[in-house]
């Protein structure tokens, strides 16, 4: 674990430069706007260790699969949201000496991510090899208002000499992905253009044919006056630049403004990209850096007005939650139904930037309560548009009749993951997608979504579960053989409890959905029945009911806990405390064979199911399972601590709930797992928010009824969170003495507070003593 980030409620601050953690900082200080994003690379040249990363949402490359042993059904490629044109670059020379922090004596350095206003600020003072001292202040942002634009303000002051500062702003398409399977480069240049004050470069991805046009312009200002300088024009393969200079006296400062427009063929006809990019960057320059930044900050203020969580008395926890909320909101905006949430967002390349089941299990709950319902709805529509591919994916594995298996990893609906125990066996992802449909409707009341999109998806998934189980005469039950549950430290197991449970739930919910749609919109119901040919050959729903009644969900007679999978209780059930500390994390110290034979659990498995369906179990049952499985869980997945924090809160294990919250909230800030250099854990960040709102706040929505059972961690003075429920914006404030629920909307709201129904009138509040 690293601990070099200064604690601050609204900022992420690095107060010294350590090259050894530069890649970690490049991830932590990343910025994005839902359309594109940028790692916190330096604008000026840096010859030290760095992972350069500029990413554009939805632009990907199908990197050929690389495996040691091919198996039927393997996808041909792993889709990757690839590194794209480097638009931030500004080479800086001081009297002919290149500014490079790897070659300078650094006197002072700070890097600050202002989360409240959404910008990155860097300050440093260096001595060059010649002894000349310069001060640099660099500020940049990618606009959430002008969403095709990024802007940089780069100021240089000469501290102990007079001289010439030379700026070379450039666009560089000659980039690579560090995770390329075969060390390929994925871009070819289509065109480039350079003139005084303007440059443009256009690239096309190999194979997928995405076109990306990037334009830049700039302004050089000294004092209150623009510096007029005839630029040197530079153009070479995949690279365009201008070179301008300013002569300064000692103590004088010059500021270089760079504006960029990033336009992809996802959002613009290829023939119009160049013209659109040039116009967009001209508009940005015309508006100006400060105006753009002010509008950007105002838009961030609007986001924080519904998503912020305020903590008094624990600055580390406060910083952690805001850091997570910030990255969730700059990764996904819900503006484009073709986009989804990559596990690393715009912060790194690991996992390819593509979609996992994490979106439905973790991302959807966050957006449901902090944004307009259309944001979460777009995530569901994304899956609806991929239904036909999910059916084809299932057909490749031998399923038929419209059975749908959604991919474990995808960007276009096709499976692109190539580890057999994940690709073929971690099929519980289907259940997460079905549950997200229910979760959305439960929160919003939007049952029309079922008729429009959701029911078709549920039918496809239920058909898959129906075909995936098999009847066992010996056990007089339906079994699910050869699966991998959420715990990826056990593969190819039989009857994973969570997978079986969510399969049963899906088939039950699909039948409820059929009845809802039939009553809601009979004509649409008949269209769906005709399209899917439901019950055309057999009474499918009766078969589903039979499976639901007889599917194997074994309980251990001795302990009374749900058996994670067949044979689990035969393992040597030693708690994780028996593992020597120097052997953590076990995936870096143990052989895979040893891990698979052990009882140790990577992340919530049985507990994942209990979290989703908590209202279906008695408290004593939840407690027995938690007390049994948590000590066996090593939490070596970023998705694990939050689930255990939420359930610990529900059970009254407040110290444990807080411990898991702090771990998940500062997972990347403190680099708990020594992997932040690869990028941040974006989808697990939603779990941090869930740990407070669903954990400490006790927020639940059962059958469309909102309930709260808050408690406050021992070392906090107070906390407050905001949420949206069925159009009502609520502000919940919890102290050591009482809870105040304020209705900030124009509509009345009913909720269950500590078991008692309360009605809160518009623009009013209720107050009650803490009761736990």
C-alpha positions in Angstrom: 0.0 0.0 0.0 1.2 3.5 -0.9 0.4 6.6 1.1 1.8 9.6 -0.7 -1.5 11.4 -1.6 -2.2 14.3 0.7 -5.6 14.1 2.4 -8.0 16.9 1.3 -11.8 17.0 1.1 -12.1 18.2 -2.5 -8.6 17.7 -4.1 -6.2 14.9 -4.8 -2.7 16.3 -4.1 0.7 15.0 -4.8 3.4 17.3 -3.2 6.6 15.7 -4.6 7.6 13.9 -7.7 8.7 10.3 -7.3 9.4 8.7 -10.7 8.8 5.3 -9.1 5.1 6.0 -8.7 4.6 8.2 -11.8 2.4 5.6 -13.5 0.3 5.3 -10.4 -0.2 9.1 -10.4 -0.9 9.1 -14.1 -3.9 6.9 -13.4 -5.1 8.7 -10.3 -5.0 12.1 -11.9 -6.7 11.1 -15.1 -9.5 13.3 -16.5 -12.4 12.5 -18.9 -15.9 13.6 -20.0 -17.7 10.4 -21.1 -16.6 10.8 -24.8 -12.8 10.8 -24.3 -10.3 10.9 -21.6 -6.6 11.4 -20.8 -4.1 9.9 -18.4 -2.2 12.5 -16.3 0.8 12.4 -18.7 3.0 15.6 -18.8 2.4 18.0 -21.7 6.2 18.6 -22.1 8.6 15.8 -23.1 9.3 13.2 -20.4 11.9 10.5 -21.0 11.2 8.7 -17.7 8.8 5.8 -17.2 5.3 6.7 -18.3 2.2 5.0 -19.8 0.9 7.5 -22.3 -2.9 7.2 -22.7 -5.5 9.2 -24.7 -8.7 7.2 -25.1 -11.8 7.8 -27.1 -15.0 6.0 -26.1 -16.3 3.3 -28.4 -13.2 3.4 -30.7 -11.7 -0.1 -30.5 -9.4 -2.6 -32.1 -10.0 -6.4 -32.2 -6.5 -7.5 -31.1 -6.0 -11.2 -32.2 -6.4 -13.6 -29.3 -3.2 -15.0 -27.9 -3.6 -18.3 -26.0 -1.4 -21.2 -25.6 -4.0 -23.8 -26.4 -7.0 -23.1 -28.7 -10.4 -24.5 -27.7 -13.6 -24.6 -29.8 -15.7 -21.6 -29.0 -12.8 -19.2 -28.3 -13.3 -15.7 -29.6 -10.9 -14.7 -32.3 -10.0 -11.4 -30.6 -9.9 -9.4 -27.5 -11.5 -6.0 -28.1 -9.6 -3.0 -26.8 -10.4 0.7 -26.5 -7.1 1.7 -27.8 -4.7 4.5 -27.2 -5.3 7.3 -29.7 -3.8 10.6 -30.9 -1.7 12.3 -28.3 -3.3 15.8 -28.3 -1.8 17.2 -25.1 1.8 17.4 -26.3 3.8 20.6 -26.0 7.5 20.3 -26.4 9.2 23.2 -24.5 12.8 24.4 -25.0 14.5 27.1 -22.9 17.3 28.7 -24.8 17.7 25.5 -26.7 17.5 23.1 -23.7 14.6 20.8 -23.7 12.4 20.8 -20.6 12.3 17.2 -19.4 11.6 16.4 -15.7 13.7 13.2 -16.0 16.8 15.3 -16.8 16.2 18.3 -14.5 16.8 19.0 -10.8 13.3 19.3 -9.4 13.2 21.9 -6.7 9.4 21.7 -6.1 6.6 19.8 -7.6 2.8 19.4 -7.0 0.0 17.8 -9.0 -3.6 18.6 -8.0 -6.8 17.1 -9.2 -9.6 19.5 -8.4 -12.6 17.3 -8.2 -15.1 20.0 -7.4 -14.4 21.9 -10.7 -13.0 19.0 -12.8 -9.5 20.1 -13.8 -5.8 19.0 -13.4 -3.2 21.5 -12.1 0.5 21.0 -12.0 3.2 23.3 -10.6 6.9 22.8 -10.5 10.2 24.6 -10.3 13.3 23.0 -11.9 16.9 23.8 -12.6 18.1 22.8 -16.1 21.5 21.4 -16.7 22.7 24.9 -17.5 21.6 26.1 -14.1 18.7 28.1 -15.5 15.7 28.0 -13.2 12.1 28.0 -14.5 8.7 27.8 -12.9 5.8 26.1 -14.8 2.1 26.1 -14.0 0.0 23.8 -16.2 -3.8 23.5 -16.0 -6.0 21.3 -18.2 -9.4 19.9 -18.5 -11.6 18.0 -20.9 -14.9 19.8 -21.1 -18.2 18.2 -20.0 -20.0 21.1 -21.8 -18.0 21.3 -25.0 -17.6 17.6 -25.1 -15.4 17.4 -28.2 -12.8 19.8 -26.7 -9.9 19.7 -24.3 -7.9 22.8 -23.3 -4.5 23.5 -21.7 -3.1 26.6 -20.1 0.7 26.3 -19.8 2.7 29.1 -18.1 6.5 29.4 -18.0 8.4 31.9 -15.8 12.1 32.5 -16.0 13.4 32.8 -12.5 17.1 33.7 -12.7 17.8 34.7 -16.3 16.5 36.3 -19.5 16.0 34.1 -22.5 13.8 32.6 -25.1 11.1 30.0 -24.5 10.1 27.9 -27.5 6.8 26.0 -27.6 6.1 23.2 -30.1 2.5 22.1 -29.8 1.9 18.9 -31.7 -0.5 16.1 -32.5 1.1 12.6 -32.6 -0.7 9.6 -34.1 2.4 7.4 -33.9 1.3 5.8 -30.7 1.0 2.2 -29.3 -0.8 0.2 -26.7 1.3 -1.3 -24.0 -1.1 -4.3 -23.8 -1.0 -5.1 -27.5 -0.9 -8.9 -27.9 1.5 -8.9 -30.8 3.2 -5.5 -30.3 1.2 -4.1 -33.2 0.3 -0.5 -33.8 -3.4 -0.1 -34.5 -3.6 3.2 -36.4 -2.9 4.3 -40.0 -2.7 7.9 -41.1 -5.4 9.0 -43.6 -4.4 12.7 -43.8 -2.7 15.6 -42.0 -2.7 19.3 -42.4 -0.6 22.1 -40.8 -0.7 25.9 -41.2 0.3 28.8 -38.9 -1.8 28.5 -35.8 -3.5 25.3 -36.8 -2.8 21.6 -37.2 -5.0 18.6 -38.0 -4.4 14.9 -38.2 -6.7 12.1 -39.2 -6.2 8.4 -38.5 -8.1 5.2 -39.2 -8.0 2.0 -37.1 -6.9 -1.1 -38.8 -9.7 -3.8 -39.2 -12.5 -1.8 -37.6 -12.1 1.3 -39.7 -12.9 3.9 -37.1 -11.9 7.4 -38.2 -10.6 9.9 -35.7 -9.8 13.5 -36.6 -8.0 15.7 -34.1 -7.4 19.4 -34.6 -5.5 21.9 -32.5 -4.8 25.6 -32.3 -3.2 27.8 -29.8 -2.5 31.3 -28.4 0.7 32.7 -26.9 0.2 35.5 -24.3 2.7 37.5 -22.3 1.2 39.8 -19.8 -2.0 41.2 -21.3 -0.8 41.0 -24.9 -0.8 38.2 -27.4 2.7 37.3 -28.7 2.8 37.4 -32.5 5.3 34.9 -33.7 5.6 33.4 -37.2 5.6 29.6 -36.5 7.8 27.0 -38.0 5.6 24.3 -39.5 6.5 20.7 -38.8 4.9 17.7 -40.6 6.1 14.1 -40.8 4.5 10.7 -40.8 1.7 10.6 -38.2 2.9 13.9 -36.7 2.1 17.6 -37.1 3.3 20.6 -35.1 3.9 24.4 -35.0 6.9 25.9 -33.3 6.7 29.4 -31.8 8.8 31.3 -29.3 8.8 34.3 -27.0 11.7 36.2 -25.5 11.4 37.1 -21.8 13.2 39.1 -19.2 14.1 37.6 -15.9 11.0 37.2 -13.7 8.7 37.4 -16.7 6.0 34.8 -17.5 4.6 33.6 -20.8 1.4 31.6 -21.1 0.6 29.1 -23.9 -3.0 28.1 -24.5 -3.6 24.9 -26.5 -7.1 23.9 -27.6 -8.0 20.5 -29.2 -11.0 19.0 -30.8 -11.4 15.2 -30.9 -14.0 13.9 -33.4 -14.7 10.3 -34.2 -16.7 8.6 -36.9 -19.0 7.3 -34.2 -20.5 10.8 -34.0 -19.8 12.4 -37.3 -19.8 11.4 -41.0 -16.2 10.7 -42.1 -16.5 13.2 -44.9 -17.3 15.9 -42.4 -14.8 15.1 -39.7 -12.0 17.5 -40.8 -14.3 20.5 -41.2 -16.1 19.8 -38.0 -12.9 19.4 -36.0 -11.5 22.7 -37.3 -14.7 24.5 -36.6 -14.9 23.0 -33.1 -11.4 24.0 -32.2 -11.9 27.5 -33.6 -15.0 27.8 -31.4 -13.1 26.7 -28.3 -10.4 29.2 -28.9 -13.0 31.9 -29.6 -14.7 31.1 -26.3 -11.4 31.1 -24.5 -9.9 29.0 -21.7 -11.3 30.8 -18.7 -14.9 30.9 -20.1 -14.7 27.2 -21.1 -13.4 26.3 -17.6 -16.1 28.3 -15.8 -18.9 26.6 -17.8 -17.2 23.3 -17.2 -17.0 23.9 -13.4 -20.7 25.0 -13.4 -21.6 21.7 -15.1 -19.6 19.8 -12.4 -21.5 21.7 -9.7 -24.7 20.4 -11.2 -23.4 16.8 -11.0 -22.3 17.2 -7.5 -25.7 18.6 -6.5 -27.2 15.1 -6.9 -24.2 12.9 -6.3 -22.1 14.4 -3.5 -21.5 12.6 -0.1 -20.3 14.9 2.7 -18.4 13.4 5.7 -17.4 15.4 8.8 -14.7 14.1 11.0 -12.8 11.7 8.6 -10.9 13.5 5.9 -9.5 10.3 4.4 -12.9 8.8 4.0 -14.3 12.1 2.6 -11.5 12.3 0.0 -12.0 8.7 -0.9 -15.7 8.8 -1.6 -15.5 12.0 -3.7 -12.6 10.6 -5.7 -14.8 7.6 -6.6 -17.9 9.7 -7.4 -15.7 12.0 -9.6 -14.4 9.2 -11.7 -17.8 7.5 -12.1 -19.2 10.7 -13.4 -16.4 11.5 -15.8 -16.3 8.0 -17.2 -20.0 7.6 -18.1 -22.7 10.2 -18.8 -25.5 8.2 -20.4 -25.6 10.5 -23.4 -24.9 7.6 -25.9 -26.7 4.2 -25.8 -23.8 2.7 -27.8 -21.3 3.3 -24.9 -20.8 1.5 -21.6 -18.4 1.5 -18.7 -15.0 0.0 -19.1 -13.4 -1.4 -15.9 -10.6 1.2 -16.2 -12.6 3.9 -17.9 -10.2 6.4 -19.5 -7.4 5.8 -17.0 -5.5 2.8 -18.4 -5.5 -0.1 -20.8 -5.9 -3.2 -18.6 -9.1 -5.2 -19.4 -9.3 -3.4 -22.8 -11.8 -0.7 -21.7 -14.7 -3.1 -22.6 -17.9 -4.1 -20.8 -18.2 -6.7 -18.0 -21.0 -7.7 -15.7 -19.6 -5.1 -13.3 -21.7 -2.5 -15.1 -25.0 -4.1 -14.1 -24.0 -5.3 -10.6 -22.3 -2.1 -9.5 -22.6 0.7 -12.0 -26.4 0.7 -12.4 -27.2 1.1 -8.7 -25.0 4.2 -8.6 -26.6 5.9 -11.5 -30.1 4.9 -10.5 -29.8 7.1 -7.3 -27.6 9.9 -8.5 -28.7 10.8 -12.0 -31.6 11.1 -14.3 -33.2 7.7 -14.8 -32.3 7.9 -18.5 -28.7 7.4 -17.6 -29.2 3.9 -16.1 -31.8 3.2 -18.8 -29.2 3.7 -21.5 -27.0 1.0 -19.9 -29.9 -1.4 -20.2 -30.7 -0.4 -23.7 -27.0 -1.1 -24.6 -27.6 -4.7 -23.6 -30.9 -4.9 -25.5 -29.2 -3.8 -28.7 -26.7 -6.7 -28.2 -29.4 -9.3 -27.7 -29.0 -10.9 -31.1 -25.3 -11.2 -30.6 -26.0 -12.8 -27.2 -28.2 -15.4 -29.0 -25.4 -16.0 -31.5 -22.9 -16.4 -28.6 -25.1 -19.1 -27.1 -25.5 -20.8 -30.5 -21.7 -21.1 -30.8 -21.7 -23.1 -27.5 -24.6 -25.4 -28.7 -27.7 -23.6 -27.3 -30.7 -23.0 -29.5 -34.2 -21.6 -29.8 -33.3 -18.0 -28.9 -31.3 -18.8 -25.7 -29.1 -15.8 -25.0 -25.7 -15.9 -23.3 -24.4 -12.4 -22.9 -20.6 -12.2 -23.2 -18.3 -11.9 -20.2 -16.3 -9.3 -22.1 -17.6 -7.2 -25.0 -17.7 -3.9 -26.8 -20.1 -4.8 -29.7 -22.1 -7.7 -28.3 -19.6 -10.4 -29.3 -17.7 -12.4 -26.7 -14.0 -11.4 -26.7 -12.6 -13.0 -23.6 -10.3 -16.0 -24.0 -9.8 -17.7 -20.7 -12.0 -20.9 -20.8 -13.0 -20.8 -17.2 -14.3 -17.3 -17.7 -15.6 -17.3 -21.3 -17.5 -20.6 -21.1 -18.2 -21.0 -17.4 -18.7 -17.6 -15.6 -22.3 -17.5 -16.8 -23.7 -15.8 -13.8 -23.1 -12.6 -15.7 -26.5 -13.4 -17.4 -28.2 -13.1 -14.1 -26.7 -9.7 -13.4 -28.2 -8.3 -16.6 -31.6 -9.7 -15.7 -31.4 -8.3 -12.2 -30.4 -4.9 -13.5 -33.7 -4.7 -15.4 -35.6 -5.5 -12.2 -33.5 -3.1 -10.2 -34.2 -0.3 -12.7 -37.9 -0.8 -12.6 -38.0 -1.2 -8.9 -36.3 2.2 -8.4 -38.1 4.1 -11.2 -41.5 2.5 -11.6 -40.8 2.5 -15.4 -42.7 -0.8 -16.2 -43.0 0.4 -19.8 -39.3 -0.5 -20.2 -40.3 -4.2 -20.0 -42.6 -3.9 -23.0 -40.2 -1.7 -25.0 -37.0 -3.6 -24.3 -36.6 -5.7 -21.1 -39.0 -8.6 -21.7 -37.2 -9.8 -24.8 -33.9 -9.9 -22.9 -35.4 -11.7 -20.0 -36.9 -14.4 -22.3 -33.5 -15.0 -24.0 -31.7 -15.3 -20.7 -34.4 -17.6 -19.1 -34.2 -19.9 -22.2 -30.4 -20.1 -21.6 -30.9 -21.1 -18.0 -33.5 -23.7 -19.0 -31.1 -25.3 -21.4 -28.0 -25.0 -19.2 -29.4 -27.1 -16.3 -29.8 -30.8 -16.4 -32.0 -33.3 -14.5 -30.4 -35.7 -12.1 -32.4 -38.7 -11.2 -30.0 -39.6 -8.4 -30.4 -36.2 -6.7 -34.0 -35.6 -7.9 -33.0 -32.1 -8.8 -31.9 -29.9 -11.6 -28.1 -29.3 -11.6 -25.9 -26.7 -13.1 -22.6 -28.4 -13.9 -19.2 -27.0 -14.9 -19.4 -23.3 -13.9 -17.3 -20.6 -12.3 -19.1 -18.4 -9.8 -18.1 -14.9 -8.8 -15.3 -16.5 -6.9 -12.8 -16.9 -9.7 -10.4 -18.8 -7.3 -12.5 -21.9 -8.0 -13.2 -23.0 -11.6 -15.3 -25.7 -13.2 -17.4 -26.4 -10.1 -20.9 -27.9 -9.9 -23.9 -26.1 -8.5 -22.5 -22.8 -7.6 -25.1 -21.6 -5.2 -25.1 -18.0 -6.5 -25.4 -19.0 -10.1 -28.2 -21.5 -9.4 -30.1 -19.0 -7.2 -30.0 -16.1 -9.7 -30.9 -18.5 -12.6 -34.0 -19.5 -10.6 -34.8 -15.9 -9.8 -34.5 -14.9 -13.4 -37.0 -17.5 -14.6 -39.4 -16.5 -11.9 -39.1 -12.8 -12.7 -39.4 -13.4 -16.4 -42.8 -14.9 -15.8 -43.8 -11.9 -13.6 -42.7 -9.7 -16.4 -44.8 -11.5 -19.0 -47.9 -10.9 -16.8 -47.0 -7.3 -16.4 -46.5 -6.6 -20.1 -49.7 -8.6 -21.0 -51.7 -6.4 -18.7 -49.9 -3.2 -19.6 -49.8 -3.4 -23.3 -51.6 -6.4 -24.8 -50.6 -5.6 -28.4 -47.0 -5.3 -27.6 -47.2 -8.5 -25.6 -48.5 -10.4 -28.6 -45.7 -8.9 -30.8 -43.1 -10.1 -28.3 -44.7 -13.6 -28.2 -44.7 -13.8 -32.0 -41.2 -12.5 -32.3 -39.6 -14.8 -29.7 -42.0 -17.7 -30.5 -42.4 -18.2 -26.8 -44.3 -21.5 -26.0 -44.6 -22.3 -29.7 -43.2 -25.8 -29.4 -43.7 -26.5 -25.7 -45.0 -24.8 -22.6 -41.7 -23.2 -21.8 -42.9 -21.3 -18.8 -44.1 -24.4 -17.2 -40.7 -26.0 -17.7 -39.2 -22.9 -16.1 -41.5 -23.3 -13.1 -40.5 -26.9 -12.7 -36.8 -26.0 -12.7 -37.4 -23.2 -10.2 -39.1 -25.6 -7.9 -36.4 -28.4 -8.1 -33.0 -26.6 -8.8 -30.3 -27.7 -6.4 -29.7 -25.1 -3.7 -28.1 -27.2 -0.9 -27.7 -26.1 2.7 -25.1 -27.6 5.0 -26.8 -29.6 7.8 -24.0 -28.9 10.3 -23.6 -25.1 9.9 -26.9 -24.1 8.3 -25.1 -22.1 5.6 -25.6 -22.3 1.9 -23.0 -24.5 0.2 -21.0 -22.4 -2.2 -20.7 -25.3 -4.6 -20.6 -29.1 -4.5 -17.6 -30.3 -2.5 -16.8 -26.9 -0.9 -17.4 -28.2 2.6 -14.9 -31.0 2.0 -12.0 -28.4 1.8 -9.7 -27.6 4.7 -11.7 -24.7 6.0 -9.0 -22.6 7.6 -9.7 -18.9 7.9 -7.7 -16.4 5.9 -5.9 -15.4 9.1 -4.0 -18.7 8.8 -2.2 -17.4 5.7 1.2 -15.8 6.6 1.1 -12.1 5.8 4.1 -12.3 3.5 2.0 -14.6 1.2 -0.6 -11.9 0.4 -1.9 -11.5 -2.2 -2.1 -15.2 -2.7 -2.5 -14.9 -6.5 1.0 -13.4 -6.6 2.6 -16.0 -4.3 0.7 -19.3 -4.7 0.4 -21.6 -7.6 -2.9 -21.7 -9.4 -3.3 -25.3 -8.5 -2.9 -24.5 -4.8 -5.4 -21.6 -5.0 -8.0 -23.8 -6.7 -7.7 -26.5 -4.1 -7.9 -24.0 -1.2 -11.0 -22.7 0.5 -10.1 -19.1 -0.1 -12.6 -16.9 -1.9 -11.5 -14.1 -4.2 -14.7 -12.0 -3.8 -18.3 -12.2 -2.6 -19.9 -15.3 -4.0 -22.7 -16.6 -1.8 -22.6 -13.2 -0.2 -23.2 -11.6 -3.6 -26.5 -13.5 -3.9 -27.5 -12.6 -0.3 -26.7 -9.0 -1.0 -29.0 -8.9 -4.1 -31.8 -10.8 -2.5 -31.4 -9.8 1.1 -35.2 -9.4 1.6 -35.7 -13.1 0.8 -33.6 -14.3 3.8 -34.1 -14.1 7.6 -31.5 -12.1 9.5 -30.2 -15.2 11.2 -29.6 -16.9 7.9 -27.6 -13.9 6.6 -25.6 -13.8 9.8 -24.7 -17.5 9.6 -23.5 -17.2 6.0 -21.6 -14.0 6.6 -19.9 -15.3 9.7 -18.9 -18.5 7.8 -17.8 -17.0 4.4 -16.2 -13.7 5.3 -13.3 -15.2 7.2 -12.5 -17.3 4.1 -12.6 -14.3 1.7 -9.2 -12.8 0.8 -10.8 -9.8 -1.0 -8.4 -9.9 -3.9 -11.0 -8.5 -6.3 -11.8 -4.8 -6.2 -15.5 -5.8 -6.2 -15.4 -7.6 -2.9 -15.0 -5.2 0.0 -18.1 -3.1 -0.8 -20.5 -6.1 -0.7 -19.1 -7.2 2.6 -19.3 -3.6 3.9 -22.9 -3.3 3.0 -23.9 -6.7 4.6 -21.8 -5.9 7.7 -23.7 -2.7 8.1 -27.0 -4.6 7.9 -25.9 -7.1 10.5 -24.6 -4.4 12.9 -20.9 -5.2 12.4 -20.1 -1.5 12.3 -16.3 -1.8 12.7 -16.1 -4.3 10.0 -18.3 -2.3 7.7 -16.1 0.7 8.2 -12.9 -1.2 7.6 -14.2 -2.6 4.3 -15.5 0.8 3.3 -12.2 2.5 3.8 -10.5 -0.2 1.8 -12.7 0.1 -1.2 -12.8 3.9 -1.1 -9.0 4.3 -1.1 -8.3 1.2 -3.1 -6.6 3.2 -5.9 -5.6 6.3 -4.0 -3.4 4.2 -1.7 -2.7 1.5 -4.3 -3.8 -1.4 -2.0 -3.3 -4.1 -4.6 -0.2 -2.6 -6.2 -2.0 -2.3 -9.6 -3.2 1.3 -9.9 -0.4 1.9 -12.4 -2.6 -0.1 -14.9 -5.5 2.2 -14.4 -8.2 2.8 -11.8 -10.9 0.3 -10.8 -13.8 2.3 -12.2 -16.7 -0.2 -11.8 -15.8 -1.0 -8.2 -15.8 2.7 -7.4 -19.6 2.5 -7.6 -19.3 0.0 -4.7 -17.7 2.7 -2.6 -20.8 4.8 -3.0 -23.0 1.8 -2.3 -21.1 1.1 0.9 -22.2 4.5 2.4 -25.7 4.8 0.9 -26.8 1.1 1.1 -24.5 0.2 3.9 -24.2 3.0 6.5 -27.4 4.7 5.2 -29.3 1.4 5.1 -31.1 2.5 1.9 -33.2 -0.2 0.3 -36.0 -0.3 -2.3 -38.4 -3.2 -1.7 -41.4 -3.5 -4.0 -41.1 0.1 -5.0 -40.9 1.4 -1.4 -37.9 3.3 -0.2 -36.6 2.5 3.2 -33.7 3.8 5.4 -32.0 2.5 8.5 -28.9 4.7 8.9 -26.1 4.4 11.4 -23.0 6.5 11.7 -19.4 5.1 12.0 -17.9 5.7 15.4 -15.2 8.2 14.3 -17.5 10.3 12.1 -19.2 13.5 13.4 -21.8 13.4 10.6 -22.4 12.4 7.0 -24.9 13.4 4.3 -25.8 12.0 1.0 -28.2 12.9 -1.8 -30.2 10.6 -3.9 -33.0 10.6 -6.4 -36.0 8.3 -6.0 -38.9 8.3 -8.5 -38.3 12.0 -9.4 -37.8 13.2 -5.8 -34.5 14.6 -4.8 -33.6 13.8 -1.2 -30.9 15.1 1.1 -30.2 12.7 4.0 -28.2 14.0 6.9 -27.0 11.7 9.7 -25.3 12.8 12.9 -24.6 11.0 16.2 -28.0 12.2 17.5 -30.4 12.2 14.7 -31.3 11.8 11.0 -32.8 14.5 8.9 -34.4 13.7 5.6 -35.1 16.7 3.4 -37.3 16.7 0.3 -35.8 19.2 -2.1 -38.3 18.6 -4.9 -41.8 19.8 -5.7 -43.4 16.4 -5.1 -44.3 14.6 -1.9 -42.4 11.5 -0.9 -43.2 8.5 1.3 -40.5 6.4 2.8 -39.9 3.8 5.5 -37.6 5.2 8.3 -36.6 2.6 10.8 -39.7 0.6 10.1 -42.2 3.5 10.3 -43.7 5.1 7.2 -43.2 8.8 6.8 -44.6 11.3 4.3 -42.4 14.2 3.5 -44.1 17.1 1.8 -42.4 19.1 -0.9 -39.6 21.5 0.2 -39.9 20.1 3.8 -38.1 17.7 6.0 -38.5 15.1 8.8 -36.2 14.7 11.7 -35.8 11.6 14.0 -33.4 10.3 16.5 -30.9 7.7 15.4 -32.3 4.3 16.1 -29.9 1.3 15.8 
